[in-house]
Amino acid sequence: MAQILWLLIETLGSLLAVSCVLRAYGHRLHLNPRNPISQFLSALTDWLVMPLRKLIAPTRTMDWASVLAAVLIAVLVSLTFAILASGGRIPNPGEVLLRAVFWLARSVIYLAIGLVILQAILSWVNPFAPLAPAIAQLTQPLLAPFKKIIPPIGGVDLSPLALIILLQILLMFVDPGFIAVRLP
């Protein structure tokens, strides 16, 4: 039963935290607020980000309230995991924070992998889809260094593959730090 509860908490927490990170990243890239991705992110996270904006105003290049919201969600998910794993005991705050950092880093890496895969598929299947310009704008800064190094081979851009491999390697370093503990 605890594993089912953890699955639900982690899924909901991941969706919210990644949405907050993507919202902050979109703000940094000046993503058009009228595109479907920005509208979805606003609808999903406004309830959390807007009250935090009263404490921390966004700058031209960073939406700090969205970053803080993602960190708060990560800490809450980590705290919930620690309580479930320890049978209800008060967890060590250092362990909770460390697990939150690794959990959020893992979620951001999975987000980047998903965006790159989605961008590659859209560029092959339907480059004129309504989401394509926003996805391209989100992945361009990630892919640019690889495009400088890796030329297209036979008209095929292999930079997404190189980035995904690098992200998978990063994930190997982040995932063991997640300190996976079996739930009762």
C-alpha positions as CSV (number, residue, x, y, z in Angstrom):
1,M,0.0,0.0,0.0
2,A,2.9,2.4,0.8
3,Q,4.4,1.8,-2.6
4,I,1.1,2.7,-4.3
5,L,0.9,5.9,-2.2
6,W,4.5,6.7,-3.0
7,L,3.9,6.2,-6.7
8,L,1.0,8.6,-6.6
9,I,2.9,11.2,-4.6
10,E,6.0,11.0,-6.7
11,T,4.0,11.2,-10.0
12,L,2.0,14.3,-8.8
13,G,5.1,15.9,-7.3
14,S,7.1,15.3,-10.5
15,L,4.4,16.8,-12.6
16,L,4.2,19.9,-10.5
17,A,8.0,20.3,-9.9
18,V,8.8,19.8,-13.5
19,S,6.1,22.2,-14.5
20,C,7.5,24.9,-12.2
21,V,11.0,24.3,-13.6
22,L,9.7,24.5,-17.2
23,R,7.8,27.6,-16.3
24,A,11.0,29.3,-15.0
25,Y,13.0,28.0,-18.0
26,G,10.4,29.4,-20.4
27,H,10.5,32.7,-18.6
28,R,14.3,32.8,-19.0
29,L,13.9,32.1,-22.7
30,H,11.1,34.6,-23.1
31,L,8.7,32.0,-24.3
32,N,5.5,33.5,-25.7
33,P,2.9,33.4,-22.9
34,R,0.2,32.7,-25.5
35,N,1.6,29.4,-26.8
36,P,-0.1,26.2,-25.6
37,I,2.8,25.1,-23.4
38,S,2.9,28.4,-21.5
39,Q,-0.8,28.4,-21.0
40,F,-0.8,24.8,-19.7
41,L,2.1,25.6,-17.3
42,S,0.3,28.7,-16.0
43,A,-3.0,26.9,-15.5
44,L,-1.2,24.1,-13.7
45,T,1.1,26.1,-11.4
46,D,-0.5,29.5,-10.9
47,W,-2.0,28.4,-7.6
48,L,1.5,27.9,-6.2
49,V,3.6,30.4,-8.1
50,M,1.4,33.5,-7.8
51,P,1.4,33.6,-4.0
52,L,5.2,33.1,-4.0
53,R,5.5,36.1,-6.4
54,K,4.3,38.3,-3.6
55,L,7.5,37.3,-1.8
56,I,9.9,37.1,-4.7
57,A,9.3,39.1,-7.8
58,P,10.5,37.8,-11.2
59,T,13.4,39.5,-12.9
60,R,13.7,39.9,-16.6
61,T,15.7,36.7,-16.9
62,M,14.4,34.5,-14.0
63,D,11.1,33.6,-12.4
64,W,12.4,33.0,-8.9
65,A,8.9,32.1,-7.6
66,S,8.7,29.2,-10.0
67,V,12.2,28.0,-9.0
68,L,11.2,28.3,-5.3
69,A,8.0,26.4,-6.0
70,A,9.9,23.6,-7.6
71,V,12.3,23.4,-4.6
72,L,9.5,23.4,-2.1
73,I,7.7,20.6,-4.0
74,A,11.0,18.6,-4.1
75,V,11.5,19.0,-0.3
76,L,7.9,18.1,0.4
77,V,8.1,15.0,-1.8
78,S,11.5,14.0,-0.1
79,L,10.0,14.6,3.3
80,T,7.0,12.4,2.5
81,F,9.3,9.7,1.2
82,A,11.5,9.8,4.3
83,I,8.4,9.6,6.6
84,L,7.0,6.6,4.6
85,A,10.3,4.8,4.4
86,S,11.0,5.2,8.2
87,G,7.6,4.2,9.3
88,G,6.5,7.6,10.5
89,R,9.7,8.7,12.4
90,I,11.0,12.2,12.1
91,P,13.6,12.2,9.3
92,N,17.1,13.7,9.3
93,P,16.8,17.2,7.7
94,G,20.1,16.9,5.8
95,E,19.0,13.6,4.3
96,V,15.7,15.1,3.3
97,L,17.4,18.1,1.6
98,L,19.9,15.9,-0.2
99,R,17.3,13.6,-1.5
100,A,15.2,16.6,-2.6
101,V,18.2,17.9,-4.6
102,F,18.8,14.6,-6.3
103,W,15.1,14.0,-6.9
104,L,14.7,17.4,-8.5
105,A,17.9,17.0,-10.6
106,R,16.7,13.6,-11.8
107,S,13.3,15.1,-12.7
108,V,14.9,18.0,-14.7
109,I,17.1,15.5,-16.6
110,Y,14.1,13.5,-17.5
111,L,12.3,16.7,-18.6
112,A,15.3,17.6,-20.9
113,I,15.3,14.1,-22.4
114,G,11.6,14.3,-23.0
115,L,11.8,17.7,-24.6
116,V,14.6,16.6,-26.9
117,I,12.8,13.5,-28.0
118,L,9.6,15.4,-28.6
119,Q,11.5,18.0,-30.6
120,A,13.1,15.4,-32.7
121,I,9.8,13.6,-33.4
122,L,8.0,16.9,-34.2
123,S,10.8,17.9,-36.6
124,W,10.4,14.6,-38.5
125,V,6.7,14.1,-38.4
126,N,5.1,17.5,-38.2
127,P,7.4,20.6,-38.0
128,F,4.4,22.9,-38.3
129,A,2.5,21.6,-35.3
130,P,1.3,24.2,-32.8
131,L,3.7,23.0,-30.2
132,A,6.7,22.8,-32.5
133,P,8.0,26.4,-32.2
134,A,7.8,26.4,-28.4
135,I,9.5,23.0,-28.1
136,A,12.2,24.2,-30.6
137,Q,12.8,27.3,-28.5
138,L,13.1,25.3,-25.3
139,T,15.5,22.8,-26.8
140,Q,17.6,25.2,-28.9
141,P,19.9,26.3,-26.0
142,L,20.5,22.6,-25.0
143,L,21.3,21.5,-28.6
144,A,23.3,24.5,-29.8
145,P,26.7,23.3,-28.4
146,F,26.3,19.9,-29.9
147,K,25.2,21.3,-33.3
148,K,28.5,23.3,-33.4
149,I,30.5,20.1,-32.9
150,I,28.5,17.5,-34.7
151,P,27.7,18.2,-38.4
152,P,24.6,16.7,-40.0
153,I,25.3,13.3,-41.5
154,G,23.4,12.7,-44.7
155,G,21.0,15.4,-43.8
156,V,20.3,13.9,-40.4
157,D,21.0,16.0,-37.3
158,L,22.5,13.7,-34.6
159,S,22.9,16.4,-32.0
160,P,19.7,15.3,-30.2
161,L,21.2,11.8,-29.9
162,A,24.4,13.1,-28.5
163,L,22.6,15.3,-25.9
164,I,20.4,12.4,-24.8
165,I,23.5,10.2,-24.3
166,L,25.1,12.9,-22.2
167,L,21.9,13.4,-20.2
168,Q,21.8,9.6,-19.6
169,I,25.3,9.7,-18.3
170,L,24.4,12.5,-16.0
171,L,21.4,10.5,-14.8
172,M,23.8,7.7,-13.9
173,F,25.5,10.0,-11.4
174,V,22.3,11.5,-10.1
175,D,20.2,8.4,-9.7
176,P,22.4,6.5,-7.2
177,G,22.3,9.7,-5.1
178,F,18.6,9.3,-4.8
179,I,19.2,6.9,-2.0
180,A,16.5,4.4,-3.0
181,V,15.0,2.8,0.1
182,R,12.4,0.2,-0.1
183,L,9.1,1.3,1.4
184,P,7.4,-1.0,3.9
